[in-house]
Structure formats: C-alpha cells, structure tokens
Amino acid sequence: MTDEEKIHRAKEAENILNHPMVVAALADMEKICLEALVQCDIDKPDVERRYVESLRCVRQFKHRLQEHIDTGKLAVANQERASLFQRIRKKVA
C-alpha cells in the first residue's frame, strides 16, 4: 500500500472514529456491556462471557481504526522526511 493510500485510509478511519453517531453508539455499547456485567449473576458465566466478548469487540473496533490513523501519521512523516531530503539534495547539488 502506498503512503497516499495509507493517508487516505487514515482520514477515513478518523472520520468514522470521530463521527458523533459512531462515538455515541460505541459509548452506549460499552455502557450497556459494563452495566450488564455488574448486574450479571455469578452463576451465569456464559452470559458474562458474552458481555465481555461484546465489550472486547467494541474496543477492538476502535483500536483497529486507531491503527489506521497511526499508520497514516507515519506515512505523512515519511513523506515529509522524503521531501526534506529532496530539498537538501537540491541545495547541495
């Protein structure tokens, strides 16, 4: 994948992760899972496990989007570094 593609994906991921409806939905899902875990009966480990897995999925979703954002930031830094080297070479040459 090119740096441009990584940067484009990062922008898309950032738009998704910061979209008000997505932010609200993810927060609601986390809250629902945490509240359900607190109220879950100790004698129902399968139910507890489902809520834990649901919570993990929500957090992994956010983490995956953040990974794309971070990769895009690195791609921008690589492009800036390459541009700086090109300017230095032109001045030296």
N, C-alpha and C positions, 0 to 999 in steps of 0.2 A: 504494500500500500504506500502511495506517495505521501510526502508531507502535506501536500494540498488536500488530499483525501482525509488524512488524519485531522487536519484543522477543521475541515467541513463537518466531519463526524462529531468532533468536539463541540462545535457550535450547536449542532442539532441536539446532542446529549444535554448540553447546558440549557437549551430552550425547554426541553422536556422536563429536566430535573427542577427547573425554576418556574415552570408553569403553575399558576395559582391553583388550578384544579387538581393537578398531579400532587402538589405539595399538600393540599388539604386531604386528598384521598389517601395518600401514604400515611399521613399523620393519624387519620381516622382508623386506618387498618392497624397501625401499631397500637393505638389506644385500645381498640377492641380486643386485640390479642392479649395485651398485658392485663386488661381488666378481667378477661375470661380466665387467664392463668391464675390470677389472685383468687378468683371465686371457684376455681375448679376443685372438685372433690379429690382427695388424696387417693381414694380407691378407684380412680378412673385414669390410669396412666396413659391409655390410648388417646383419650380426649386431650389430655395435657400435651402429649407429643404432637398432636395435630396443630395445636395453637403455637407451640414452639417452632414447628416447621413453617407455619404460615408467617410468623414473625421473621424467621430467617430469610424467607423468600422476599419479603418486603425490603429487608436490609441488603440482601444481595442485589436486588434490582437497583437500589440507589448506589451501591458500591460499583456495579458494572458501568453505570452511566458516569460515575466519577472517574473511573479508569479511563474512559474515552476522553473526558475533559483533560485529565492529566497528560495523556498521550498527545493530545492536541497542543498543550502548552509546551511540551518538549519539542514538538515539530516546529512550533513558532521560534523557539530558542535556537534550534538547528538552522533554520532559515536566516535568522538574524546573524548568527555566527558566520555562516557562509557568505552573507552579504558583506559583513565586516572584513573578512579575509579578501574578498574580491576588491574592495575599495583600497585596502592596504597594498595589494599586489599592483594595482593601477598606479598608486602613488610611488611605489618603489621602482616600477619599471620605467 
